[in-house]
Amino acid sequence: MDWLIEGGSALMGGGFADTPVAITGGVFAGRPAAQATRIDARGLHVLPGIVDIHGDAFEVALMPRPRVPIAPEIALAAVDRQLVANGITTAFHGLSVSWEPGLRCLANARAFVAALDTMRPHLAADTRLHLRWETFAFEAMADITGWLTADPPPILAFNDHTTPMVEADYAARKLDKMAARAGISGAAYRALAEERWARRAEVPGAIAAMAASARAAGVTLLGHDETSPRMRAEFRALGAITCEFPMTLETAEAARAAGEHVVLGAPNVMRGGSHNNTLDAASAVVDGLPHQAE
């Protein structure tokens, strides 16, 4: 389909210009095709499609209430409409794969990956995977290694929500939220977490092995929730040269000093602060710190 978008203010290079935009054969063209479909964009901004590299709002569609699962095919179709309605044309769904039961368990991840493979040809957005591997989920490593070679390729982030939870002595708010999502009691969740925590010496080796598999597959790696420049350096050495949601300003500055991408949360910018009381993305954007806000 050929298009001519007229009357809008188009983002061209470094600013907006009142100029028509012609698209022929899926690419921008200097002049419109003879039979181009005309779109009246008066009073509107004409922007490139947004690429969302970390979208986990789809989890709400998968489980709108604790222990109320929705078929992944239905959830994918619903979220797809929301994405394109908001200008997102490429979306990496942040699929968390954890040792927990419930929403983020390995069985649900397998079902979601299978559903996405089936649904992808029917989705309006270019929908891909952002694999968020919980580094204590040892049993998920074989599946994730297989998914790394998928087409289109995923991206991979190393998540560790176990360590801060244990070190914070299972703060009530976090424990209640995690247990509800897992569909078990707080006591049962804590017992499972303690079992994982007892295996913490295995985590560095598991991370190194997963990073090696990802590098071999040519997959982009992200360090997630890094708390210090030292932690950023550790993940950089593994090949993760994107700093996603740094927890401190010093960590983000270390990444930028190394010429790396820094990714912060768009909701953080919109709300004017972090819901975890960490780095304020809004101030960082004003200071020109991140390359992207997702």
Protein Blocks (a to p, Z undefined) as FASTA:
>chain_A
ZZddehiacdehjbccddddddeehiacfbdcfklccddfehiacddddddfbdcklmmm
mmmbghiacdfklmmmmmmmmmmmnopabdcddddddfbehjllmklmmmmmmmmmmmmm
mpfbdcdddddddfklmmlmmmmmmmmmpccddddddddfklmmmmnoopaklmmmmmmm
nopafklmmmmmmmmmmmmmmmmmmmmmmmmmmmmnopacddehiabfklmmmmmmnopa
bdehiabfklmmmmmmnopacdddfklmmnopafklpacfklmmmnomambdZZ
